[in-house]
Amino acid sequence: MPSTLLPREPSSTMTRRHFLVGLGASAGLVLGELFRYFPVYAQSFPDNAPITPFRFVQLTDTHLGYTGDANREVSRSLGLALKAIQGLTPSPDFILMTGDLTEFTTSAAARKARLILFRDTLEQTKIPLYAVAGEHDALLDRGKLYASVIGDLRYGFSHKGVQFIGLDNVSRGFFLGGDQLAWVKNQVQQLDPARPLIFFCHAPLYNVFAPWNWYTYDGAALRQLVEKFSNVSVLYGHVHQLITAYTANLYQVAALPTAWPLPAPGELVKLRPWPQGATHPYLGLGFRVVDVNATGRLLISNVRLDKEEEVYHAARLV
């Protein structure tokens, strides 16, 4: 199914002044005593409590450790995003990170140091974090270092009546695999199909553009496992831009990165980012705010980092 950009809804427009509280112009990180706010990645199904409205943030593709012209200071753009997230009102209950925490390196020591830097940087926000790996983090060693520093490659949890499942579709290539599909089947059998179900992963669970590895080979098999669910969404990264599509009963939406934007699928023969502009260095960068209401519907707002007067572009999920 062809993908389209998230539609704009003027009624949900909000300026930066409305959600940044007391933030200075600096993009540096808020420092202070370190706290361990990482939740235990345990299976916590089922949750039969009524849905309580809450907010969370999706962050993706930070690529810490990258050096090059696509983003000359990846830590600075991440810092700007984190300061904005800390200034949200109401505050998010947690951050959902959808992969490529770090830039690829063949050095295990450098990869571990980058993962630790990401972990420690996010801990300074004092906001709980749920993360899944990207191929830059996990492909070379099948996620062993990632698991030792960040946590499990796949897991499920419930939060205020909403069901979440984090997937690994990168550590052995862009597929889920029979073992993980069997695990998902076991997980969803414990869940209420009438409740919202949110998958989060790095790569899309459908074929966005296979020549650039923007797909999950066996994503259709997972979609069959949740065909009885009435409200399923997939939050992913990897493509470094806003893309959304319905695939059967799944609503799949990519988020803005904090590292660098990428061209629309099919625009170039070879995928490559363009150099970061001097006048608009944060163009195409941002993060996502998701508000869950008492009926389980989600309001998605994409926050851009390149605007002084920040604008939300929202799309309501079914």
C-alpha positions as CSV (number, residue, x, y, z in Angstrom):
1,M,0.0,0.0,0.0
2,P,1.5,3.4,-0.9
3,S,2.5,5.5,2.1
4,T,1.5,9.1,2.6
5,L,2.7,11.9,4.9
6,L,0.8,12.5,8.1
7,P,-2.0,15.0,7.5
8,R,-2.1,18.4,9.2
9,E,-4.9,19.3,11.5
10,P,-4.9,23.1,12.2
11,S,-7.1,22.5,15.3
12,S,-4.2,20.8,17.0
13,T,-1.6,23.4,16.3
14,M,0.5,24.4,19.3
15,T,3.4,26.8,19.5
16,R,6.7,26.2,21.2
17,R,5.8,28.6,23.9
18,H,2.9,26.4,25.0
19,F,4.9,23.4,25.7
20,L,8.5,24.5,26.5
21,V,8.5,25.7,30.1
22,G,11.5,27.7,31.2
23,L,13.9,26.4,28.7
24,G,16.9,28.5,27.6
25,A,18.3,28.7,24.1
26,S,21.1,26.3,24.8
27,A,20.7,22.8,23.4
28,G,22.9,21.3,26.2
29,L,21.6,18.5,28.4
30,V,20.2,19.0,31.9
31,L,22.8,17.7,34.3
32,G,22.6,16.6,37.9
33,E,22.6,13.5,40.0
34,L,22.1,10.4,38.0
35,F,19.1,8.2,38.6
36,R,18.3,4.7,37.2
37,Y,14.9,5.2,35.6
38,F,15.1,2.3,33.2
39,P,12.2,-0.1,33.9
40,V,12.7,-3.8,34.3
41,Y,11.9,-5.4,30.9
42,A,9.5,-8.0,32.3
43,Q,6.4,-9.4,30.8
44,S,3.5,-7.7,32.6
45,F,0.4,-9.0,30.8
46,P,-2.5,-8.9,31.2
47,D,-3.7,-5.5,32.5
48,N,-7.5,-5.4,32.9
49,A,-7.6,-2.0,34.5
50,P,-9.6,0.8,32.8
51,I,-7.6,2.9,30.4
52,T,-6.3,6.0,32.1
53,P,-5.3,8.9,29.9
54,F,-1.5,9.4,29.6
55,R,1.2,10.7,27.4
56,F,4.4,9.2,26.1
57,V,7.1,10.3,23.6
58,Q,8.6,8.5,20.7
59,L,12.3,9.2,20.1
60,T,14.2,7.6,17.2
61,D,17.4,7.4,15.2
62,T,19.8,9.4,17.5
63,H,22.9,7.8,16.0
64,L,25.2,8.9,18.8
65,G,28.8,8.6,17.6
66,Y,28.2,9.7,14.1
67,T,30.7,12.1,12.6
68,G,30.1,13.6,9.2
69,D,28.3,16.3,7.2
70,A,24.8,14.9,7.6
71,N,24.7,16.1,11.2
72,R,27.8,17.8,12.6
73,E,26.7,17.5,16.2
74,V,24.3,14.6,16.8
75,S,24.6,15.1,20.5
76,R,23.4,18.7,20.2
77,S,20.3,17.9,18.3
78,L,19.5,15.1,20.7
79,G,20.0,17.6,23.6
80,L,17.6,20.0,22.0
81,A,15.0,17.3,21.7
82,L,15.4,16.1,25.3
83,K,15.1,19.6,26.6
84,A,11.9,20.0,24.7
85,I,10.6,16.7,26.0
86,Q,11.4,17.7,29.6
87,G,9.4,20.9,29.0
88,L,6.3,19.2,27.8
89,T,3.1,19.9,29.8
90,P,1.8,17.5,30.8
91,S,5.0,15.5,31.2
92,P,5.3,12.1,29.4
93,D,5.0,9.0,31.4
94,F,7.9,7.5,29.5
95,I,10.1,7.7,26.3
96,L,9.7,5.0,23.7
97,M,13.0,4.7,21.7
98,T,12.7,3.0,18.3
99,G,16.2,2.1,17.4
100,D,19.6,3.3,16.1
101,L,20.5,4.7,19.4
102,T,24.1,4.8,18.1
103,E,26.0,5.0,14.8
104,F,27.4,1.7,13.4
105,T,31.0,0.8,14.2
106,T,33.0,-2.4,13.9
107,S,34.7,-1.7,17.2
108,A,32.9,-3.5,20.1
109,A,34.5,-1.1,22.6
110,A,33.3,2.0,20.7
111,R,29.8,0.5,20.3
112,K,29.6,-0.2,24.0
113,A,30.8,3.3,24.9
114,R,28.2,4.8,22.6
115,L,25.4,2.7,24.1
116,I,26.5,3.7,27.6
117,L,26.5,7.4,26.5
118,F,23.0,7.0,25.2
119,R,21.8,5.3,28.3
120,D,23.4,7.8,30.7
121,T,22.2,10.7,28.6
122,L,18.6,9.5,28.7
123,E,18.9,8.8,32.5
124,Q,19.6,12.5,33.0
125,T,16.1,13.3,31.9
126,K,14.6,11.3,34.8
127,I,12.0,10.0,32.4
128,P,11.5,6.2,32.2
129,L,12.8,4.7,28.9
130,Y,11.6,1.7,26.9
131,A,13.9,1.0,23.9
132,V,14.4,-1.4,21.0
133,A,17.5,-1.7,19.0
134,G,18.3,-0.6,15.4
135,E,20.6,-2.4,13.0
136,H,23.4,0.1,13.8
137,D,23.2,-1.0,17.5
138,A,22.7,-4.7,17.1
139,L,23.3,-6.3,13.7
140,L,27.0,-6.9,14.0
141,D,26.8,-9.1,17.1
142,R,23.1,-10.0,17.1
143,G,22.4,-7.6,19.9
144,K,24.7,-9.0,22.6
145,L,26.3,-5.7,23.6
146,Y,23.0,-3.8,23.2
147,A,21.3,-6.3,25.6
148,S,24.1,-6.0,28.1
149,V,23.9,-2.2,28.2
150,I,20.3,-1.3,27.4
151,G,18.1,-4.4,27.9
152,D,16.1,-7.1,26.2
153,L,15.7,-7.1,22.4
154,R,12.0,-7.9,22.7
155,Y,9.5,-7.6,25.5
156,G,6.0,-6.7,26.4
157,F,4.4,-4.5,29.0
158,S,1.1,-2.8,29.9
159,H,0.7,0.8,30.9
160,K,-2.5,2.2,32.3
161,G,-4.6,-0.3,30.4
162,V,-2.8,-0.1,27.0
163,Q,-0.7,-3.0,25.7
164,F,2.8,-2.5,24.3
165,I,5.1,-5.0,22.5
166,G,8.7,-4.2,21.6
167,L,10.1,-6.1,18.7
168,D,13.5,-7.0,17.3
169,N,13.4,-6.9,13.5
170,V,17.1,-5.9,13.0
171,S,19.6,-8.0,15.0
172,R,19.8,-10.8,12.4
173,G,18.5,-8.8,9.4
174,F,15.2,-7.2,8.6
175,F,13.0,-10.0,9.7
176,L,11.3,-11.3,12.9
177,G,12.0,-15.0,12.6
178,G,10.0,-18.0,13.6
179,D,11.1,-18.0,17.3
180,Q,10.0,-14.3,17.8
181,L,6.7,-14.8,15.9
182,A,5.9,-17.8,18.2
183,W,6.7,-15.5,21.2
184,V,4.4,-12.8,19.8
185,K,1.7,-15.3,19.3
186,N,2.0,-16.4,22.9
187,Q,1.9,-12.8,24.1
188,V,-1.1,-11.7,22.1
189,Q,-3.1,-14.8,23.2
190,Q,-3.0,-13.3,26.7
191,L,-4.3,-9.9,25.6
192,D,-7.8,-8.5,25.1
193,P,-8.4,-7.9,21.4
194,A,-10.7,-5.0,22.2
195,R,-7.9,-3.0,23.9
196,P,-5.4,-0.9,22.1
197,L,-2.2,-2.7,21.1
198,I,1.0,-0.8,20.2
199,F,4.0,-2.5,18.6
200,F,7.2,-0.5,18.6
201,C,10.2,-1.6,16.5
202,H,12.9,-0.1,14.3
203,A,12.0,-1.0,10.8
204,P,8.5,-0.9,9.3
205,L,6.5,-4.1,9.4
206,Y,5.6,-3.7,5.8
207,N,7.4,-3.0,2.5
208,V,8.0,0.7,2.3
209,F,11.0,0.5,-0.1
210,A,12.9,-2.8,-0.2
211,P,15.9,-1.5,-2.2
212,W,16.8,0.6,0.9
213,N,16.0,-2.2,3.4
214,W,12.9,-0.3,4.5
215,Y,10.8,-3.4,5.2
216,T,10.4,-6.5,7.4
217,Y,10.6,-9.6,5.4
218,D,8.0,-11.5,7.5
219,G,5.9,-8.6,8.7
220,A,2.8,-10.1,7.1
221,A,3.0,-13.1,9.4
222,L,2.8,-10.8,12.4
223,R,-0.1,-9.0,11.0
224,Q,-2.0,-12.2,10.8
225,L,-1.4,-12.9,14.5
226,V,-3.4,-9.7,15.5
227,E,-6.1,-9.8,12.8
228,K,-8.8,-10.1,15.6
229,F,-7.5,-6.9,17.3
230,S,-9.5,-3.8,16.6
231,N,-6.9,-1.1,17.4
232,V,-3.3,-1.9,16.5
233,S,-0.6,0.6,15.8
234,V,3.0,0.3,14.9
235,L,5.5,3.0,15.9
236,Y,8.8,2.7,14.1
237,G,11.9,4.7,13.0
238,H,14.7,3.7,10.5
239,V,13.3,5.8,7.5
240,H,14.2,9.2,9.0
241,Q,11.0,10.9,8.0
242,L,7.2,11.0,8.5
243,I,5.5,8.1,6.7
244,T,2.2,6.5,7.6
245,A,0.1,3.7,6.1
246,Y,-2.6,1.3,6.9
247,T,-1.7,-2.4,6.4
248,A,-4.8,-4.5,7.1
249,N,-5.8,-3.5,10.6
250,L,-2.4,-2.0,11.5
251,Y,-1.7,1.7,11.4
252,Q,2.0,2.1,10.9
253,V,3.7,5.4,11.5
254,A,7.4,6.4,11.2
255,A,8.7,9.2,13.4
256,L,11.1,12.1,12.8
257,P,14.8,11.4,13.7
258,T,17.1,13.5,15.7
259,A,20.1,12.7,13.6
260,W,19.4,13.6,9.9
261,P,16.5,13.4,7.4
262,L,16.5,11.1,4.5
263,P,14.8,11.5,1.0
264,A,11.4,10.1,0.2
265,P,11.5,6.4,-1.0
266,G,12.5,6.0,-4.6
267,E,13.8,9.6,-5.1
268,L,17.4,8.4,-5.4
269,V,19.0,5.3,-6.8
270,K,21.3,5.1,-3.8
271,L,20.2,6.1,-0.3
272,R,22.3,8.8,1.2
273,P,21.6,11.8,3.4
274,W,22.3,15.4,2.3
275,P,24.7,17.7,4.1
276,Q,23.3,19.5,7.1
277,G,22.5,23.1,6.2
278,A,24.2,26.0,8.0
279,T,21.0,28.2,8.1
280,H,18.5,25.5,9.1
281,P,20.6,22.8,10.9
282,Y,17.6,21.0,12.4
283,L,15.5,20.8,9.3
284,G,13.7,17.4,9.2
285,L,14.5,16.6,12.8
286,G,12.2,16.1,15.7
287,F,10.3,13.7,18.0
288,R,6.7,12.5,18.5
289,V,4.2,13.1,21.3
290,V,1.5,10.5,21.7
291,D,-1.6,11.3,23.9
292,V,-3.8,8.3,24.8
293,N,-7.4,9.2,25.8
294,A,-9.8,7.2,28.0
295,T,-11.2,5.3,25.0
296,G,-7.7,4.1,24.0
297,R,-7.5,6.4,20.9
298,L,-4.2,8.0,20.2
299,L,-3.5,11.6,19.2
300,I,-0.1,11.7,17.5
301,S,1.8,15.0,17.4
302,N,5.1,15.4,15.5
303,V,7.3,18.1,17.0
304,R,9.9,19.7,14.6
305,L,13.1,21.0,16.0
306,D,13.8,23.5,13.2
307,K,11.0,26.0,14.0
308,E,11.1,28.9,16.5
309,E,7.4,28.7,16.6
310,E,6.9,25.0,16.9
311,V,3.9,23.5,15.2
312,Y,2.2,20.2,16.0
313,H,0.9,18.1,13.0
314,A,-1.6,15.6,14.3
315,A,-3.3,12.5,13.1
316,R,-5.9,10.6,15.1
317,L,-5.7,6.9,15.1
318,V,-8.7,4.6,14.9
